[in-house]
Amino acid sequence: MVDPTSDLGEDVTEEDAPQCRACGEPILNDPQHRVITWVEDGEVRSAHFCDDTCRMDWDGE
């Protein structure tokens, strides 16, 4: 998995790319890519999304 704080450049393969939490598609060099982070049970969690639409579909906000 690619570090969620790093740039997703052209050298990221489909196997290494994060997957959209809403639709499951790999996110490769997508300028609409969104990441949200939160703390749950004392651990940092993150979720990747293709775009704002997928993010809204995931949590409804």
Residue pairs with C-beta under 8 A, 6 or more apart in sequence:
1 16
1 18
2 8
2 12
2 16
2 17
2 18
4 18
4 35
4 37
4 46
4 48
8 17
8 18
8 27
8 28
8 29
8 30
8 33
9 29
10 29
12 28
12 29
14 26
14 28
17 26
17 27
17 28
18 26
18 27
18 35
18 48
19 25
19 26
19 27
19 48
20 26
20 27
20 48
20 49
20 50
20 54
21 47
21 48
21 49
21 54
21 58
22 49
22 50
22 54
22 55
22 57
22 58
23 50
23 54
23 57
25 50
27 33
27 48
27 49
27 50
30 50
30 51
32 50
32 51
32 52
33 48
33 49
33 50
33 51
34 48
34 49
34 50
34 51
34 52
34 54
34 55
35 46
35 47
35 48
35 49
36 46
36 47
36 49
36 55
37 44
37 45
37 46
38 44
38 45
38 46
39 45
47 58
49 55
49 58
